[in-house]
Each structure stands twice: as C-alpha cells, then as structure tokens.
Amino acid sequence: MVDGFPTDEFRKWNELFDRVLWVPLRRLKEWSPAQYDLEELFSQLQRIVESGRSLFILDGLDKIAQELSGEEYKSEFLRCLLDQPNVIITSRPHVSLPVGVRPPHLEVETIGFYPDQVKDYLQATFTDPKRVEDVQSYLDAHQLIQDLVRIPIQLDALCYTWDSFGDKTVPQTMTAIYKAIEERLWKKDVLHLGKRENELGELVSKDDIKDEEVGQIKYLVDGEVCLLEGLAFTGMCNDVINFELKHRHAVSKEFTLPHKRVYWDKTLPRLSFLRTSDPSSEDHSRNYHFLHLAFQVYFAARNGRCNNIEPSTFLQKHKYDPRYDIFWRFVADLLGADKEHKGLPDTILHGIVARLKYQDENIQRAAIEALQGRANLTEEMLQGIAARLEDQDWTVRRAAIEALQGQANLTEEMLQGIAARLGDRDGDVRRAAIEVLMNQAALSLDVLSPYVKPFYKALLQKSFKEHLYWQHSRKEAVVKLLMEKGAVTEAKDGDRRLPLHLAAGNWEEVVVKLLTP
C-alpha cells in the first residue's frame, strides 16, 4: 500500500489524502521514552497530521496486543493511534480493539491466493511446463498442502525446495517442507561460514556435501543451530522479533555448546535464515530478524522440542494462547516425524492431546499424527483421538483412525466409531478403517454387523454377476474350440452358427465328444 500510493493505481487515495504514514506497531514494544504522544513520535509533522488528510497504516496490532489493556503512556498512545479518523489496521484474527476505540467502518479478511493465482505463480516460477504440471498434480492430491500454499510464503517455500526432492518422497506437511528448506540453506551456509571437517582439516567444499543428508552436516553447524533455536525460542516467549545486541548477549549465555564457540559479528551476516534492516551499520550494532516469522516459529518449535525446560509449566501457560498456534503445529509435526521421541513425557502428550479440541483442522491433524505409533496411550488420549473420527475434514478422520491402529486397549465404543467409517464418503478413510479392524486380535461381530449387513445384497449381486461372466467366458472358449474342430460354420455375414444341441446349453457333453479321439 505504501509503495503503491504515488502510482495511478491509487489515484483515489491521492485525492483523499496528502500522505500515508506507515507505523509498524511492533516497534512500539522497544520504544521507551518517558511519555508517548503524537508530538514526540512525529515531531515536525504534528501540525500536518492534524489537518486530517493523513492516512495511518497501523501494521501488526497482534504484535503489541498486550499493551491494549494497560494504563501506562504506551497504551494511551496506542489508543490514540487507533482512534485516528483515517486508519487501516492489520492484525491476526484473534485480536480485538479495546473498549472506547471507534469501531472500523469495514472489516476484511485476507485469504491468500485463489487457486488460479497459485497456478499463475507456478507458471511464473518454473519455466518447464512439466514441472508446473508435477507441482499442480501434487497439490491436487494433497488438499492440506493445497490450502496452506494459498499463503504466499508457503507457496514460495514449496517452489524453492521442489527440485531438491528428486526421486525422494515429496513431503506431506509444511513442516517437512521447512525441514527441506533448512537442509538446502545449511548446505549453502556451511560454505559461507568456511567450515572445516576438523580443526586441522581442509575447508568443506560444495562437492563434499552435495549428496549428504542434513543430519550428516549438522555437526558442522551445531553451534549455530543452537543459537538460532535459542534466539527463536527466547524471542517467541518474550514477543521479540527484532534482535538487538542486548538480546544476543542474553541468548548467548543460555544457548551455547561447550565445545563450539560462535562469534556473533562474523557469523550472523553469513546465515541465510537471518536478515538485517540496517546492513550499513557496524557489525556489532546491527539488529537482526528471521528471514520470515514462520522460520522463527519453526526454530522455536525445534528448541521447545529438545530443550530441558519444564514442559508442564510451559504447556499450562501457552497451550491455548493463539500466538502459539503455528508453534504447536510445528511441534506436533516435528514430534510425529522424530522416532527418537516416542517415549515422551505425559505432560507433553497431554499438551498435544489438548490441541485436538482446536477448531483448526491443520492443528488437529498435526496433533493426531504426532501421537501415531506411540504405544500405550492413556484412555483419555485415545478418547481425544476417537472424538475426531467424525470430524468434517477427511484428513483429520483418516489421521485419527491411523493413530488408533496398533493400540491394544481400544474400547468397543472406539471400535464402533472406527467401524462407522466403513461407510465414509472418502475412500482413504474407508481403507484406513478396514486396515485397523483387520489388525484387531479380537473383534466382536456386534461391532461389524450394523455396517456389514447393508453390503449383503451388493455382495450377492457381485457374486451373481461374476458367475454369469464366467458362464459367458466359458461359452466363448467352447465356440473357439468348435471352430477349430469345424463344428461351427461362418455365415456370409460373419455370424457364427451354433449346432442346435450346443445352443440348447449341453456344454459339457459337447466338449467331451469333441475332445474324444
């Protein structure tokens, strides 16, 4: 909007306003003068602003939402900004305007790309039509990913990593796609950082790591990984996305590896995951932020997965916090893919189960998948999964069924819920239900009877049709044999003339006679 204001596309705006004032609200979190007012913020512009021909764009209300309920100067100043006569406010959906602030004339929700815009983006990104077709086919077959890539940064992530998949299985979740991006960027950064195999070894080359999995090169950058995860997690807990020198000092004290020393000033400019808003300043005074907020949440989830924090305290505090929705989605996916964390503490498992109650199908599905393959889930956990068997989203229903597979303590009520999916409108859900029921050591007929009886008629019809087809096929075989023996003649019009006794259906008798020497 700011870039477009001087152009003809925004001609109407030019008629209404003399200027657009863009205010990134997250900056107010780090601003600490004694008093907040318009005069201090805009200084010489104060008189012009009061003329009424200024449009305020207040960007990111959710980043400073906790300040809305306070009584100090910062809250007062924020309300003053929100109460301007000409204002556009951007925010995530969970934030509401404080009481006393004039309501907006219009509320709109951005929903990302439309399907045809996704296709246009793919065609603009890939020059090879076959590649465009492959990506589009992948999206058509994965409804969950199709929904997620309507967000531009997600679609860009998929396109960026597509060529790296090669003959490997294409990721089934956005978390897996971010892991693929991480792998590509670390391979690049290992070279930028001048890493060596050991202290006396030669520099690692591109050829050395081009075919290596990310796990094989992580040991080269484990110090940098630790600091990135520490920055991301600490920033998320303290609602910081722009990291100053004081933040980096605090993080370096808590998130360092004893055998790896990382020099911030030399390292941070070379990391592909970070950007600086002031590259011209000296190294030690630069502020850094993550390439995209999604990457900060991703690295925070990685740290939350493995750091020695008290999980029950953290879960109780944040499991229903809307700011952590994407964080928990990443955590669930990372846990689901990590075979080393099958024996999770009950507090973490209960936290994941709590996400099953969310309305967001993506969070539900990610939580269910994180529970898959874990032995001896408690009845409460199983009940939470079973409650999703009737979810509106078929991917959630299927994930719930697969998560219950292999559980030894399924109640009859749970089995009935799975059996009910035999009539599901989605074929993948039906197949998943069949696999679970087939693998049950003991299955009561009472569970299956209500769902199998309606199939009896169809099974009989299928059997009858197959029998008729077999009779027809046998007749054709006999006709061929008769022709070879000369017992069947061809009419002028090509019709076959059968002997009377064959037409009457004495098949076995005719065949025996023909085969007798």
C-alpha positions in Angstrom: 0.0 0.0 0.0 2.8 2.4 0.9 4.7 1.7 -2.3 1.5 2.0 -4.4 0.3 5.3 -3.0 2.2 7.5 -5.5 1.0 5.4 -8.5 -2.1 5.8 -10.7 -3.5 2.6 -9.2 -4.1 4.5 -6.0 -5.4 7.7 -7.7 -8.5 7.8 -5.5 -6.3 7.8 -2.4 -4.3 10.7 -3.7 -7.5 12.7 -4.0 -8.4 12.0 -0.4 -5.0 12.0 1.4 -1.8 14.0 1.1 0.3 11.3 2.8 0.4 7.7 4.0 2.0 7.1 7.4 3.1 3.5 7.9 3.6 2.6 11.6 5.0 -0.9 12.3 3.4 -1.3 15.7 6.0 -3.9 16.9 8.5 -1.1 17.1 6.5 0.4 20.0 7.4 -2.6 22.1 11.0 -1.5 22.1 10.4 2.2 22.4 10.8 3.5 25.9 10.7 7.3 26.3 9.1 8.8 29.4 5.9 9.7 27.6 4.2 8.6 24.4 2.3 11.2 22.3 1.8 12.2 18.7 4.1 15.2 19.1 7.1 13.1 20.2 6.5 10.5 17.5 6.1 12.8 14.6 7.9 15.9 15.8 7.8 18.4 12.9 4.9 16.6 11.2 2.5 17.2 14.1 0.8 20.2 12.5 0.4 18.5 9.2 -1.0 15.3 10.7 -3.8 17.2 12.5 -5.0 18.5 9.1 -7.0 15.3 8.7 -5.6 14.5 5.2 -3.3 11.7 6.5 -3.9 8.0 6.3 -2.4 5.9 9.1 -1.5 2.3 8.3 -1.1 0.6 11.7 0.7 -2.6 10.9 0.6 -5.7 13.2 -1.8 -4.9 16.0 -1.4 -8.5 17.2 2.3 -7.9 17.9 1.5 -5.4 20.6 -1.9 -6.6 21.7 -0.9 -7.0 25.4 -0.3 -3.2 25.5 -4.0 -2.6 24.8 -5.2 -3.4 28.3 -2.6 -1.3 30.2 -2.9 2.1 31.7 0.6 3.5 31.1 1.6 6.0 28.5 2.4 3.4 25.8 -1.2 2.1 26.0 -2.6 5.6 25.9 -0.6 6.5 22.9 -1.6 3.3 21.1 -5.3 4.0 21.7 -4.7 7.5 20.3 -3.3 6.0 17.1 -6.1 3.5 16.8 -8.7 6.3 17.2 -7.4 8.4 14.2 -10.2 9.2 11.7 -8.4 7.7 8.7 -6.7 4.4 9.7 -6.1 0.9 8.3 -5.2 -1.7 10.9 -3.6 -5.0 10.1 -3.7 -7.9 12.6 -4.1 -11.6 13.0 -7.8 -12.6 13.7 -7.5 -13.2 17.4 -7.1 -9.5 18.5 -10.0 -7.2 19.3 -10.0 -3.5 19.6 -10.2 -2.1 23.1 -13.4 -0.6 24.5 -13.7 3.1 23.7 -11.9 3.0 20.4 -14.2 3.8 17.4 -15.1 0.6 15.5 -13.8 0.3 11.9 -16.2 1.0 9.1 -15.2 -2.2 7.3 -13.5 -5.5 8.3 -12.0 -7.7 5.7 -10.1 -11.0 5.9 -7.2 -11.8 3.6 -7.4 -15.4 2.5 -4.3 -15.6 0.3 -4.1 -16.8 -3.3 -7.0 -18.1 -5.2 -6.4 -21.5 -7.0 -5.9 -19.8 -10.3 -3.4 -17.4 -8.8 -1.5 -20.4 -7.4 -1.3 -21.7 -11.0 -0.1 -18.4 -12.3 2.6 -18.3 -9.6 3.8 -21.8 -10.5 3.9 -20.8 -14.2 5.9 -17.7 -13.4 8.3 -19.6 -11.1 9.1 -22.7 -13.3 10.0 -22.4 -16.9 9.5 -26.2 -17.5 5.7 -26.9 -18.1 6.3 -30.5 -16.9 7.5 -29.2 -13.6 4.4 -26.9 -13.3 2.2 -29.9 -14.0 4.0 -32.1 -11.4 3.6 -29.5 -8.7 0.0 -28.9 -9.6 -0.7 -32.6 -9.5 0.9 -32.9 -6.1 -1.3 -30.1 -4.8 -4.4 -31.6 -6.3 -3.6 -34.9 -4.4 -2.8 -33.2 -1.1 -5.7 -31.0 0.0 -4.0 -29.9 3.2 -0.9 -28.6 1.4 -3.2 -27.1 -1.2 -4.8 -25.0 1.5 -1.6 -24.0 3.1 0.1 -22.8 -0.1 -2.5 -20.2 -0.6 -0.3 -18.2 1.8 2.4 -16.7 -0.4 5.4 -17.6 1.9 4.3 -21.2 2.0 3.9 -21.5 -1.8 7.3 -19.9 -2.2 8.8 -22.4 0.2 7.3 -25.3 -1.8 8.7 -24.0 -5.1 12.1 -23.3 -3.5 12.5 -26.9 -2.4 10.8 -28.7 -5.2 13.9 -29.6 -7.2 15.7 -30.9 -4.1 13.1 -33.7 -3.7 14.2 -35.5 -6.9 13.4 -39.2 -6.6 12.7 -38.8 -2.9 9.2 -38.8 -1.5 7.6 -35.3 -1.7 6.9 -34.0 1.9 3.3 -34.4 3.2 3.3 -31.5 5.6 4.5 -27.9 5.6 6.9 -28.8 8.5 8.6 -31.3 6.2 8.9 -28.6 3.6 10.5 -26.2 6.0 12.9 -29.0 7.0 13.8 -29.4 3.3 14.4 -25.6 3.1 16.6 -25.8 6.2 18.7 -28.6 4.6 19.3 -26.5 1.5 20.2 -23.4 3.4 22.6 -25.1 5.8 24.4 -26.7 2.8 24.9 -23.2 1.5 25.9 -21.7 4.8 28.4 -24.3 5.6 30.4 -22.9 2.7 29.8 -19.3 3.6 31.0 -19.9 7.2 34.2 -21.6 6.0 33.6 -24.8 7.9 36.3 -27.5 8.2 36.0 -31.2 8.8 38.1 -30.7 11.9 40.4 -28.0 13.3 43.3 -29.1 11.1 41.2 -30.3 8.1 40.6 -28.7 4.8 37.6 -26.4 4.1 34.4 -28.3 3.3 33.6 -27.9 -0.4 30.3 -28.0 -2.3 31.1 -31.4 -3.7 31.7 -32.8 -0.2 28.2 -32.1 0.9 26.0 -32.0 -2.2 24.6 -35.5 -1.6 24.7 -35.5 2.2 21.6 -35.6 4.3 21.1 -32.7 6.6 21.9 -34.9 9.6 25.4 -35.6 8.2 26.3 -31.9 8.0 24.5 -30.7 11.2 27.6 -31.5 13.3 29.5 -28.8 11.3 27.0 -26.1 12.4 25.6 -27.4 15.7 26.8 -24.3 17.5 25.0 -22.0 15.0 21.8 -24.2 15.2 21.8 -24.0 19.0 22.0 -20.2 18.9 19.3 -19.9 16.2 17.0 -22.1 18.2 17.8 -20.0 21.3 17.1 -16.7 19.6 13.8 -18.0 18.1 12.5 -19.6 21.3 13.5 -16.7 23.6 12.1 -14.2 21.1 8.8 -16.0 20.9 8.5 -16.3 24.7 9.2 -12.6 25.1 7.4 -11.4 22.0 10.7 -10.2 20.3 11.2 -10.5 16.6 13.9 -7.8 16.1 17.1 -8.9 18.0 19.4 -6.2 19.2 22.9 -6.7 20.8 21.4 -6.9 24.3 19.1 -9.8 23.2 22.0 -11.7 21.6 24.1 -11.3 24.7 21.4 -12.7 26.8 20.8 -15.7 24.5 24.5 -16.5 24.1 24.7 -17.0 27.9 21.9 -19.6 27.9 22.2 -21.3 24.5 25.8 -22.2 23.7 27.6 -25.5 23.3 30.7 -26.0 25.4 32.8 -27.3 22.5 31.6 -24.8 19.9 32.2 -21.0 20.2 30.2 -18.9 17.8 31.4 -15.3 17.0 28.2 -13.3 16.5 29.6 -10.4 14.4 31.2 -12.8 12.0 28.5 -15.5 11.9 25.1 -13.7 11.8 25.7 -11.8 8.5 26.5 -15.2 6.8 23.4 -17.0 7.9 20.7 -17.4 5.3 18.0 -17.6 8.0 18.5 -14.1 9.2 18.2 -10.6 7.8 19.3 -7.2 9.0 17.3 -4.0 8.5 20.5 -1.8 8.7 23.3 -3.5 6.7 25.3 -0.3 6.5 25.9 -0.1 10.3 28.8 -1.7 12.1 28.5 -5.5 12.7 28.1 -5.3 16.5 25.3 -2.7 16.3 23.1 -4.3 13.7 19.7 -5.7 14.5 18.7 -9.0 13.1 15.4 -10.7 12.4 14.5 -14.1 10.9 14.0 -14.4 7.1 10.3 -14.8 7.8 8.3 -15.0 11.1 7.4 -18.6 10.1 11.1 -19.5 10.3 11.4 -18.1 13.8 8.4 -20.1 14.9 9.9 -23.2 13.2 13.3 -22.9 15.0 11.5 -22.1 18.3 9.5 -25.3 18.0 12.7 -27.2 17.4 14.2 -25.8 20.6 10.9 -26.4 22.5 11.1 -30.0 21.4 14.5 -30.7 22.8 15.4 -28.1 25.4 15.4 -29.0 29.1 12.5 -26.8 30.1 9.8 -27.8 32.5 7.1 -29.0 29.9 4.1 -29.0 32.2 4.6 -25.3 33.2 5.2 -24.2 29.6 2.2 -26.2 28.3 -0.2 -24.9 31.0 0.8 -21.3 30.2 0.7 -21.4 26.4 -1.3 -24.4 25.1 -4.4 -22.2 24.5 -2.5 -19.0 23.6 -3.5 -18.1 20.0 0.0 -16.7 19.4 1.3 -20.2 19.7 -1.0 -21.9 17.2 1.6 -22.3 14.5 4.3 -23.1 17.1 2.3 -26.1 18.4 1.6 -27.2 14.8 5.3 -27.3 14.2 6.0 -29.1 17.5 3.4 -31.8 16.7 4.8 -32.4 13.2 8.4 -32.5 14.4 7.4 -35.0 17.2 5.4 -37.1 14.8 8.5 -37.4 12.5 11.0 -37.9 15.2 11.4 -41.6 16.0 13.7 -40.8 18.9 10.9 -39.2 20.9 8.4 -42.0 21.0 8.7 -42.1 24.8 7.5 -38.6 25.5 6.6 -37.3 29.0 2.9 -37.5 29.7 2.8 -33.7 30.2 3.9 -33.2 26.5 1.5 -35.9 25.3 -1.4 -34.3 27.2 -0.5 -30.9 25.7 -0.6 -32.4 22.3 -4.0 -34.1 23.0 -5.3 -30.7 24.2 -4.7 -29.4 20.6 -7.3 -32.0 19.4 -10.0 -29.7 20.7 -9.0 -26.8 18.4 -11.2 -25.8 15.5 -8.3 -25.6 13.2 -8.2 -28.9 11.2 -4.5 -28.4 10.5 -3.6 -28.3 14.2 -5.9 -31.3 14.9 -4.3 -33.3 12.2 -0.8 -32.4 13.2 -1.5 -33.3 16.8 -3.0 -36.7 15.8 -0.1 -37.5 13.6 2.3 -36.7 16.5 0.5 -39.4 18.5 0.7 -42.0 15.8 2.9 -45.0 16.5 3.1 -44.4 20.3 2.4 -47.4 22.4 0.1 -47.5 25.4 -1.6 -44.1 25.1 -3.9 -43.4 28.1 -7.7 -43.8 27.7 -8.1 -40.1 27.9 -5.7 -39.6 25.0 -7.4 -42.4 23.0 -10.8 -40.8 23.7 -9.5 -37.4 22.4 -8.4 -39.1 19.2 -11.6 -41.1 18.8 -13.6 -37.9 19.2 -12.1 -36.7 15.9 -13.4 -39.8 14.0 -16.5 -37.8 12.9 -14.6 -34.6 12.1 -15.7 -32.7 9.0 -12.2 -32.8 7.5 -11.4 -36.2 5.9 -7.7 -35.8 6.6 -8.4 -35.5 10.3 -10.7 -38.5 10.2 -8.1 -40.6 8.5 -5.3 -39.4 10.8 -7.4 -40.3 13.8 -8.0 -43.8 12.5 -4.3 -44.4 11.8 -3.4 -43.1 15.2 -5.6 -45.7 16.8 -4.1 -48.5 14.8 -2.0 -50.8 16.9 -3.4 -49.7 20.2 -4.1 -52.7 22.4 -6.7 -51.1 24.7 -9.3 -49.8 22.3 -12.8 -49.9 23.9 -15.8 -51.4 22.0 -17.1 -47.8 21.6 -13.9 -46.8 19.9 -14.0 -49.8 17.6 -17.6 -49.0 16.7 -16.5 -45.4 15.9 -13.9 -46.9 13.5 -16.4 -49.3 12.0 -18.7 -46.4 11.3 -16.0 -45.1 9.0 -16.6 -48.1 6.7 -19.3 -46.0 5.2 -17.3 -42.8 4.9 -17.6 -40.9 1.7 -13.8 -40.7 1.4 -12.0 -43.8 0.1 -8.8 -43.2 2.0 -10.8 -43.1 5.3 -12.6 -46.3 4.4 -9.3 -48.1 3.7 -7.7 -46.9 6.9 -10.7 -48.2 8.9 -10.5 -51.6 7.2 -6.8 -51.9 8.0 -7.3 -51.1 11.7 -10.2 -53.5 12.0 -8.4 -56.3 10.2 -5.4 -56.0 12.6 -7.6 -56.3 15.7 -6.8 -59.5 17.6 -10.3 -59.9 18.9 -13.3 -58.2 17.2 -16.9 -58.7 18.2 -19.4 -59.4 15.4 -21.6 -56.9 17.2 -19.2 -54.2 16.1 -19.3 -55.1 12.4 -22.8 -56.4 11.9 -24.6 -53.0 11.6 -22.1 -51.9 8.9 -21.7 -55.2 7.0 -25.4 -56.2 6.6 -26.2 -53.4 4.1 -23.4 -54.9 1.9 -25.0 -58.4 1.8 -27.2 -57.6 -1.2 -24.4 -55.9 -3.1 -22.1 -58.9 -2.4 -24.7 -61.3 -3.7 -25.2 -59.2 -6.8 -21.5 -59.0 -7.4 -21.2 -62.8 -7.0 -24.1 -63.5 -9.3 -22.6 -61.1 -12.0 -19.2 -62.8 -11.7 -20.9 -66.2 -12.2 -22.7 -65.0 -15.3 -19.4 -63.6 -16.7 -17.7 -66.9 -16.0 -20.5 -68.7 -17.9 -20.2 -66.2 -20.8 -16.4 -66.7 -20.9 -16.8 -70.5 -20.9 -19.2 -70.3 -23.8 -16.7 -68.2 -25.9 -13.9 -70.7 -25.1 -16.1 -73.6 -26.3 -17.1 -71.7 -29.5 -13.4 -71.2 -30.3 -12.8 -74.9 -29.8 -15.7 -75.9 -32.0 -14.5 -73.6 -34.8 -11.1 -75.3 -34.7 -12.9 -78.7 -34.9 -15.1 -77.5 -37.8 -18.3 -77.9 -35.9 -19.2 -74.2 -36.3 -19.7 -72.5 -39.7 -19.3 -68.9 -40.6 -22.3 -67.3 -42.4 -21.8 -64.9 -45.2 -22.5 -62.0 -42.9 -19.9 -63.2 -40.4 -22.4 -64.6 -37.9 -21.5 -67.9 -36.2 -24.0 -70.7 -36.5 -24.1 -73.0 -33.5 -25.3 -76.6 -33.6 -28.8 -76.9 -32.1 -27.6 -79.1 -29.2 -24.9 -76.6 -28.3 -27.4 -73.7 -28.4 -29.5 -75.7 -26.0 -26.7 -75.5 -23.4 -25.3 -79.0 -23.4 -21.8 -77.6 -22.9 -20.0 -80.4 -21.0 -21.4 -83.1 -23.3 -20.3 -81.3 -26.5 -16.8 -80.6 -25.1 -16.3 -84.3 -24.1 -17.3 -85.5 -27.6 -15.0 -83.0 -29.3 -12.0 -83.9 -27.2 -12.5 -87.6 -27.6 -10.1 -89.0 -30.3 
